[in-house]
Amino acid sequence: MTSTSPRPCLALVIGAGGGLGAALVQQLSADAEYQVLALGRNSQPALDYADEASLRTAAGWVAEQCAAQHADLRLLVVASGFLHGEQGQPERSWSHLDADYLSHVFRINTIGPALVMKYFLPLLPKQGRCVAGFVSAKVGSIGDNALGGWYGYRASKAALNQLVKTASIELARRNSQAICVALHPGTVDTALSQPFAKNGLKVRPAAEAASDLLAVLTSLTHSQTGALVDYQGQTLPW
């Protein structure tokens, strides 16, 4: 992620309270290249996708940290996501479609990250390499969908992928060296995936997934901006 700027580099992880987000924070904190900031529902300031004002406040806080430390925000990773919980379970059939579940899954997987783009992408520097990675999922690929099911989760991640693609174009107008991608981390051993691990999925420890994603973010080239990239650095179909 090395930048030509002599200023210190900041890395920001949003969704730092989840299994993958926490692992990303831990590994970035061990990297001497970065000073690490972490935001989530329980951080100070707190960031809540249901409260747009909280994103505005949190972005203001990050801007203050950049100014106080004379640093540039060079890495932004958004690791939040929702698949199942009190609001509902992923649908196996169209007969299971539920408006409240769909509303919640889109709030966390799509609308929240869109607001992150609104408030945090402008904090990235206008010169030099910087990277924004939004954790998506391979099941959000329309071209790869051969099994069906999981209507809301698939659709919310497909919408996120489109947002990332669109944001990458605008971001490149501000900084020709900026990169914005959607990331497929694989199936990670977190609360999100636990109920489905018994289905024969290859489940990987959060630390391994975080290490792989950070390696990918470091090695990305500008030709990959706007793409959906997996944890091995491969570009996946839309």
Secondary structure, DSSP 8 states (H G I E B T S, - for coil): ---S-SS-EEEEEESTTSHHHHHHHHHHHT-TTEEEEEESTTSSS---TT-HHHHHHHHHHHHHHHHHTT-EEEEEEE----S-BTTB---SSGGG--HHHHHHHHIIIIIHHHHHHHHHGGGS-SSS-EEEEEE--GGG-STT--S---HHHHHHHHHHHHHHHHHHHHHHHH-TTEEEEEEE--EESSTTTGGGGGGT--EE-HHHHHHHHHHHHHH--GGGTT-EEETTS-EE--
